Amino acid sequence: MPNRISKTPFKGTPEQEAKLMGLLAEIKTTKGALMTALQQAQGIYGYLPIEVQKMVAEGLDLRLEEVYGVATFYSQFSLEPKGKYKISVCMGTACYVKNAGDILNKLSEVVGIPPAGCTDDGKFSLEACRCIGACGLAPVITINEDVYGRLNVEDVPGIIEKYKDL
C-alpha cells in the first residue's frame, strides 16, 4: 500500500468516532458492508483520512489495505478534506484548449492552495476535474452548485471575492 497520509492534520472528535463505531457495529455482519461504511464515514468526517480508514478496517475486521483499495478506487471517496466551497476546474478537451490550465493556476494563486488542496480554514478546496458537460461554456469552473463559464484569468479574483465573506 502506498504511503498516502493526508497533509491536513486529522481533527476528528470523540462524537464522530462514537457515531462511526456505532454504525460499524450495526453493519459488521452485513454482506458488502465496506461500501456503506465508507459512505457513512465520509458523511461523518467529510473525507476518509487514514485514521478513519483504520477505524473502518478494525470495526469490520478487514485489512487496512482492503479498505484503502476501495477508498482509492471509487471517485466518490476523498482522502483529502473538501472546503465549504468546492472549486472544480473542468479540464475536459474543450475547456483545456481554451486555457483552463491558466484558470486553475490563477485560482490556486488567489485562494493560496495547490490543486487537490484545502485552505487551512476549510473554506475553499480546489480540484481539476474531467468534463462536466458544459463544453459550450468553456472554460468552466464550478463552485459547489454554481457554474461559471466563458472565463478569462482576469475573472477569477472577482468570482472568489463573492465567497470570501459568506
ZAVO-500915 format. One line per 8 residues: for each residue x, y, z of C-alpha. Coordinates in nm, 2 decimals. Example, Ala and Ser with C-alpha at 12.3 -4.5 7.8 and 13.67 -1.06 7.14 Angstrom:
2
1.23,-0.45,0.78; 1.37,-0.11,0.71
END
This chain:
166
0.00,0.00,0.00; 0.15,0.34,-0.09; 0.22,0.58,0.19; -0.09,0.81,0.15; -0.11,1.02,0.45; -0.31,1.34,0.43; -0.11,1.67,0.46; -0.40,1.80,0.66
-0.39,1.72,1.03; -0.68,1.49,1.13; -0.93,1.67,1.36; -1.19,1.40,1.44; -1.40,1.44,1.75; -1.50,1.17,2.01; -1.86,1.22,1.90; -1.77,1.15,1.54
-1.58,0.84,1.64; -1.86,0.71,1.86; -2.11,0.76,1.57; -1.89,0.57,1.33; -1.81,0.29,1.57; -2.19,0.25,1.64; -2.26,0.23,1.27; -1.98,-0.02,1.21
-2.11,-0.24,1.49; -2.46,-0.24,1.33; -2.35,-0.33,0.98; -2.04,-0.55,1.06; -2.22,-0.88,0.96; -2.39,-0.73,0.66; -2.26,-0.86,0.32; -2.09,-0.58,0.13
-2.07,-0.36,0.44; -1.75,-0.18,0.34; -1.91,0.05,0.08; -2.18,0.15,0.32; -1.92,0.20,0.59; -1.70,0.42,0.38; -2.00,0.63,0.25; -2.12,0.68,0.61
-1.77,0.75,0.74; -1.72,1.02,0.47; -2.06,1.16,0.56; -1.95,1.19,0.93; -1.60,1.32,0.87; -1.63,1.48,0.52; -1.34,1.27,0.39; -1.15,0.95,0.45
-0.81,1.01,0.61; -0.60,0.72,0.71; -0.72,0.74,1.07; -1.08,0.69,0.96; -0.98,0.41,0.72; -0.81,0.23,1.02; -1.13,0.26,1.23; -1.33,0.11,0.94
-1.09,-0.17,0.90; -1.08,-0.25,1.27; -1.46,-0.21,1.30; -1.53,-0.45,1.01; -1.24,-0.69,1.08; -1.08,-0.61,0.75; -0.73,-0.55,0.64; -0.64,-0.18,0.60
-0.52,-0.25,0.25; -0.87,-0.37,0.15; -1.03,-0.05,0.29; -0.77,0.17,0.13; -0.81,-0.01,-0.20; -1.19,0.06,-0.21; -1.15,0.41,-0.09; -0.90,0.49,-0.36
-1.08,0.30,-0.64; -1.41,0.49,-0.63; -1.41,0.85,-0.73; -1.69,0.93,-0.48; -1.44,0.89,-0.19; -1.19,1.16,-0.10; -0.88,1.11,0.11; -0.84,1.48,0.15
-1.08,1.72,0.31; -1.31,1.94,0.10; -1.37,2.30,0.17; -1.71,2.47,0.23; -1.67,2.59,-0.12; -1.55,2.32,-0.36; -1.40,2.47,-0.66; -1.37,2.24,-0.96
-1.20,2.34,-1.28; -1.31,2.14,-1.59; -1.01,2.01,-1.77; -1.21,1.83,-2.05; -1.09,1.89,-2.40; -1.30,2.20,-2.48; -1.20,2.37,-2.16; -0.84,2.26,-2.18
-0.79,2.41,-2.52; -0.94,2.73,-2.40; -0.68,2.77,-2.13; -0.84,2.60,-1.83; -0.49,2.53,-1.70; -0.43,2.91,-1.67; -0.76,2.94,-1.48; -0.66,2.66,-1.25
-0.32,2.83,-1.19; -0.49,3.16,-1.11; -0.74,3.00,-0.88; -0.45,2.83,-0.70; -0.28,3.17,-0.66; -0.59,3.35,-0.54; -0.71,3.10,-0.28; -0.35,3.01,-0.18
-0.36,2.63,-0.22; -0.25,2.39,-0.49; -0.49,2.17,-0.69; -0.62,1.89,-0.46; -0.57,2.12,-0.16; -0.79,2.27,0.10; -0.74,2.60,0.28; -0.64,2.58,0.65
-0.97,2.74,0.75; -1.17,2.48,0.55; -1.33,2.75,0.34; -1.20,2.65,-0.01; -1.08,2.34,-0.18; -0.96,2.32,-0.54; -0.95,2.04,-0.78; -0.92,1.98,-1.15
-1.19,1.75,-1.29; -1.29,1.58,-1.60; -1.55,1.71,-1.85; -1.86,1.84,-1.67; -2.07,1.86,-1.99; -2.08,2.23,-2.04; -1.85,2.25,-2.34; -2.03,2.53,-2.50
-1.94,2.75,-2.20; -1.57,2.65,-2.20; -1.36,2.71,-2.00; -1.58,2.63,-1.70; -1.55,2.62,-1.32; -1.80,2.52,-1.06; -1.81,2.63,-0.70; -2.04,2.39,-0.53
-2.35,2.41,-0.75; -2.27,2.75,-0.91; -2.14,2.73,-1.27; -1.91,3.00,-1.42; -1.83,2.98,-1.79; -1.65,3.16,-2.07; -1.39,3.26,-1.82; -1.07,3.46,-1.85
-0.79,3.46,-1.59; -0.90,3.81,-1.51; -1.24,3.69,-1.39; -1.10,3.47,-1.12; -1.04,3.72,-0.84; -1.39,3.87,-0.86; -1.55,3.53,-0.85; -1.36,3.42,-0.55
-1.43,3.75,-0.37; -1.80,3.67,-0.37; -1.74,3.37,-0.15; -1.48,3.51,0.09; -1.73,3.68,0.32; -2.00,3.41,0.31
END
